[in-house]
């Protein structure tokens, strides 16, 4: 997963998909995202 981009275009959620073009690097929550946040001291 590329954490340097908004990955909501890969979501199955209609709500999240409507935000896929936002200029923020949003990520849908999953274990990979949570592990990345913990490893890189990111706020959740």
C-alpha positions as CSV (number, residue, x, y, z in Angstrom):
1,X,0.0,0.0,0.0
2,X,1.2,3.4,-0.9
3,X,0.8,5.6,2.2
4,X,1.8,8.7,0.3
5,X,-1.5,8.9,-1.5
6,X,-5.2,8.8,-0.8
7,X,-6.1,5.1,-1.0
8,X,-9.9,5.5,-0.7
9,X,-10.4,4.6,-4.3
10,X,-9.7,1.0,-3.3
11,X,-12.4,1.0,-0.7
12,X,-15.7,-0.9,-1.1
13,X,-17.5,1.7,1.0
14,X,-19.6,4.1,-1.0
15,X,-19.1,6.7,1.7
16,X,-15.3,6.4,1.7
17,X,-15.2,6.3,-2.2
18,X,-16.9,9.7,-2.3
19,X,-13.8,11.1,-0.6
20,X,-11.2,9.4,-2.9
21,X,-10.2,12.7,-4.5
22,X,-9.7,14.7,-1.3
23,X,-6.1,16.2,-1.2
24,X,-5.4,14.3,2.1
25,X,-3.7,10.9,2.2
26,X,-6.7,9.1,3.8
27,X,-6.4,5.4,4.5
28,X,-9.2,2.9,5.1
29,X,-8.5,1.3,8.4
30,X,-7.1,-2.2,8.3
31,X,-4.3,-4.1,10.0
32,X,-1.6,-2.9,7.6
33,X,-2.6,0.8,8.2
34,X,-2.7,0.3,12.0
35,X,0.7,-1.4,11.9
36,X,2.2,1.4,9.8
37,X,0.7,4.0,12.2
38,X,2.2,2.3,15.2
39,X,5.6,1.8,13.6
40,X,5.8,5.4,12.4
41,X,4.4,7.0,15.5
42,X,1.4,8.4,13.6
43,X,-1.7,9.6,15.4
44,X,-4.9,7.6,14.9
